């Protein structure tokens, strides 16, 4: 039988109905602990969980305690791996839990993290204000910087030998600026040695597991706010980290001791959402294309930030190389400033004024005073996170209704 596509395997992969009374869907394993068949089995499971020995051939880590593993999370993690073709996955209570745990798993005092600018406001705060408290040095680069410029900047910092991790968010939130993942792999390799590989981590939340696959372009770790497209219904908070087995063993070790794994019910909800992930995202992308075309020519719109309208040849080349869709995120500058942006947002009727993205319903927000309020003012200015910027997350509604709602709200401005 030919290899099936992920969207087909989302219905059944990793689940055996015969082990759960024949239930067609995986039940919620709402339990804190699991019974061992023998003391010897319990010992063997703990040895693996704590990394005290390597797995024997065909040996699997058995169920111990829901802080370590749970059937809902294990099946969910197996299914998420299919989209990115990752070895392993860890699901967390939030996207920030996934991001912070991944960083803390690999960064030691004295290390340097090099990250793309801009990033989500919470990530920006963690990197700039929390990591330095652990004596981790931070250095930012811009998506417009060339490979040579970034290498020179790292070398000029005097900490090139301490570079441990490169962290990307591409497309960037909220301006849809793209960073070349393959180029960043080359930079990471440039600073890697036989003793130390510079880890390349990529936040893929804006594109979800369907529209971009960072591992194929050289990323070691892929991170998601699973609240967004993966969850897709605005009814849960979750995060995920995926990558090769050796890196994920470290991430899962830290997850165990930080205690920030997702709950069984969250895992069950995410499994439900994965079944419709592709059809939802495909429809969202189609809707966004129509909405962006309307906004592009509207007299009240000064500039649009959408992957379908790259601002230069370099951005266009990156879209063609690493993106499988233009996505469903649109930002635009409204003519005026905060007053006009707020008037537009307050005038929306079908589209909801709320932060977050990737859900079935369309959402609108004002990054400068909401999701990115804590970003340094100079960085806001540099990356066009201005008072006139509005961010839209396009849902699965009829696109003509979305356009009509946007049109009447712009008329009120």
N, C-alpha and C positions, 0 to 999 in steps of 0.2 A: 504494500500500500504506500502511495506517495506521501511525503511529509506534508502534514496539514499546516495551514496558516494559524497564527495565534488566535484570530477571531473565532475560529472553529473550536480550538482547544479550550477556550475560556469556559465552556459549558461543563467540562468533565475532567480536565487534566489534574492528576494528583489525587483524585477522590475515588474511593471504592465504596459504592453503595452497600455492598454486602457486609461491610464493617459497621454500618450505621442503620441496621434494621431495614435496608433496602430504600432508604429515603433518597429521592431523586436529587435533592439538594443537600449539600453539607449542612448538618445541624450546627447550632451554636453550642460549642463546648464550654459552657459557663461553669468552669471548675477551676479551683486554685491549684490542685495537686492531682497526681496520677499514681495509681497503685502499681507497684513493681511485682513481677511474678516471683522474684526471689531476691534475697539480699545481694547475691552475686550480680544479678542484673542491675540493681540499683547502683552498685559500686562501678560497674562498667559504664553506665550512663554518665555518672558524675565525672569519671576520669576523662571522658570525651568533652563534656561540657566545660571543664576547667582547663582543657588543653594539656593534660598531664601525659597523654600518649596520642599517637596517630591512630586513625581509624584502621581497622583491619579491612581487607578486601570485602566489598559488599556490605560492610557494617554501617548501620544508620544510628544516629543519636536517637535514643528512645525518649518518650515523653516523661518529663520529670516534674515540672512546676511551671505554671503559666507565665512566670517572669522570664523563664528560660525558653520554653517552647509550648506551643498549643496547636492542635490540629487546624483550627481556623487560620492561624497565622502561617503555618507551614504550607498549607495548600495555596493560600493567597500568594505567598512569596514565590512558590514554584511557578505559578501562573504569570506573575509579573516578570519573571526572568525571561519568559518566552518572547516578549516584545523587544527587549534590548539585547537578547541573546547573551545574557549574563550567566555566570556560574551560580551565583547565589544572591539573595536579597534579604534585607532586614526591614521590617515595617515598624514605624514609631508612632507615638501619640500625636506628633505634629511634624510639619515640615521643618520647623526650626529645631526640633529634637533630632531629626535626621542630620541636618547640617552641622549643628554644634557637636554631636557625637562623632561624626566623621572627622571633623577637625581635631577634636580632643584625642581621638584614637591614634593620630599620627604625629601631632605637633608637640614637641618638647620645648622646655625653656631654652632660649637661645636660637631656636629655629626661625626661619623666615617663611611667610606665606605671601605669595604674589597673586593678586586678584584683579579681575576685570572691573571696570567702573562704567556705568553704575550697576549696583545690585539692589535687590529688594531691601527695603529699609531695615527690617529686622536683621538680615544678614550683615548689612553695612554696620549696624551698631555692634553686633557680636564681634566682628573682625576688628573694628577700630577701637572699641572701648572695653571689650571683655578679654580678648586674647592677650593684649598687652599686660593685663594684670597677672597673666601666667608667664610673663617674660617672653612672649612670642612677638617677634618683629613683623610689621605689616608693610606692604608696598603695593601701590595700585598702578595699573596701566590702563590706557584707554583703547577702545576697539579700533580707533583710527591709527594707533601706533603700529609701525612695521615690526617685523621679527627682529631686525637689526637694532632698532630703537629700544625695544624692550630688553634685549640682551645687554646693550650698553648701559641702560638704566640700572639693571640688576648688578652689573659689575661695578658701576659707580657707587652703589650703596655700600660697598665694602663687605657685603654679607652673601656674596654669590655662593660661597662654600656651605652656607647655612640654609640655602633654599631647600625646603622639604616638600612644599605643596604649591601647585598652581590651582586657583579656583576660578571657574568661569560661570557666568550666567549668560546664556545666549539662546534666544534673543534676550536683551536686557529689559528689565522692568523699570520704568514704563515706556521707554522710547523705542523699543523694538530694534535697538542697535545690535548687529550681529558680530560675533567674534569667531574667527577661523579656528575650529577645534584642532584641525590637523597642524596648523602653524604652531599652536600652543604645545602640541605634542613634541614638535621639533625643538621648541625652546626648552621644554622640560628635559628632553634627552640631552640637550647641549650642556645642562648643568648636572646631569646624573653622572654617577661614577659606579665602579664595580661594587662598591660597598653601599651605595645609597642611590635608589631610583627616586627621582622627583615625581611625586604622585600628581596626576592630573584629574581633578574632580570637576564635574559639570552639572550645574543646576539646569535641568531640562523641563522645569515646570511649565513654561510658556508653550512648549511644543508637545508636551505629553508624550507617552510612550509610542504614539502612532506616527507623528510627523517628523521626528528626528531621532537618530540613534547614535549618541555620542561615542559609545564603545567602538563602533565601526570606524570612527575617525581618530581613535587613539586615546580616549578617556579611560582612566582606570576605575573611576567611581562615577555613577550617575545618581543624582539626587532629585527628589520630587517632593513638593507639597502635594500629597495624595488627596488632600482636601479638594483640589482643583479638578482637572479633567478626570483623573482616575476615580475619585469619588463621584464627582459630577452632579450631585443633587442638593448641595448646600445643607446636608444633614449630618455631617461628620467632620472631624478634624483628624488628620493623619499625615504621616510622612513616610518616605521610603528611600533606601540607599541600596544600590546594586553594583556589582562588580565581580572581579575574579575571586576565586575561592580563598586565596591566601590573604587578600585584603579584607574580605568580608568576615573571615574568622576573627580578625582584630576588632572590626566594628561590632560584631555580635558579642564579643567578650565585653566591650565597654557598655553595650546596651544592657547586658545582664546586670552589671554592677551599678550603672546609673539608674536602672529601673524604669526606662522610658519607652518600653515596648507598647504597642497598641493592644487594646483589650479585645477579647474574643468577639464581642458584638460588633466592634468596629471592623475587625477582619471579615466577619460575615457580610456586613454591609458592602465592603469593598469588593468582595467576590461577586455579589449581586451586580455591582456597577460595572465590573470588568466585562460582563456578558454583553453589554450594549456600548462599550467604550468606542469602538470603531464607527458604529452607525451614528452615534451622537457627535463625535468629532468631525466626521465627514460632513454632516449637516451643518454644524457650526461654521466650518470653513467655507462652505458654499454660501451661507448667509452673510458671512463677513465680507466676502468678495463683493457682493451686491451693495452692502452698506458702505464699504470703502469707496466704491465707484461713485455713489451718491455724494458722499462727503467731499471727495476730491474736487468736485466742480461747484460746490456750494459757495455762494458769495460771502458767507459768514465764517468760512473756514480758511485760515491763513496758511496752515501746513498740516499735512497728514503723515503719520508714522505707521506704516503698514508694510509688511514684507512684500506685498504685491507691487509696491511702488518704491523700490530701493532708491536711495538718494544719490548713489554714485555707482560707478562700474565695479568697484571693489565689493560693495555690499551685494550687488547683483550676482557677482561671481560666487560669493559665499552662499547665497540663497540656492543657487543652482547646484552647488557642490554638496551641501549637507542637509538641506531642508526638503522634505517630501510634500510640503504644503505651505501656503502662505499663512496658515494659522487662523485664529479667530480673535486675536487681540488687535485693537485699533486705538491709537491715541491721536489726538489732533489739537492744534492750537486754534482756539476760537479768537476771532477779531475782538480785541479789547483786553480785559484782564480778569482778575478774580470776580468782580461784580458780574461781568457778562457770563463767565463760566458758571457761577452759582445760579444765575437766572436760567441758564440752559438746563442745569441739573435739576433745579426745582420745578421746571416745566415738564419734565418727562412724566409719562403716565404708564406706559407699558413697561419700559425699561426701569428697573429698580435702582435707587440711589443707595449703594452698599459697596463695601470693599469685598475683596476676593474675586475669583475669576474661574472660568472653565466649567460653569454649571449650566444646567438646562435652561435656566432663565437668564436673560441678558441683564448685565449690571453696568452701572456707570459710577465713576468716582473722580475726585480731584486730588491727584497725587501730591502736589506741593503742600497741601494742608491736611492730608490724610495718610496714605500708606508711606509716603516719603517725607513726612514732616520733620523727622529727626536727622535727615541728611544735611551735611555741611552746606551752608548757603552758597559757597563758591562752587561746590560740586553740582548743586542744583542748577546754577547759572550755566556751568560748563556743558551740562547734558540736557539742557532745554526743559528741565522740570520747573516750569515757570507757572505764574499765576493763571496763565491762559490755557494751560494744558489740561485736557480732559481725557480720561482713559475709559474705553468701552471693552467689555467682555461680551462677545456675541453668543447668544444661546440658540435654541432649536425652534424658536417661534417662526412664524411665516415672515420672510424677509421684507415683504411689502408692508406688513404692519409695523415692523421695526423702523423702516425708512419713514413711514408716515408719522410715527411718534417722534423721531429725531427732527423731522421737518417742522412739525408744529412747535416743538420746544425751541428750535432755532428762530422761528418766527417771533417768539415772545421776547427774544433778546433784542 
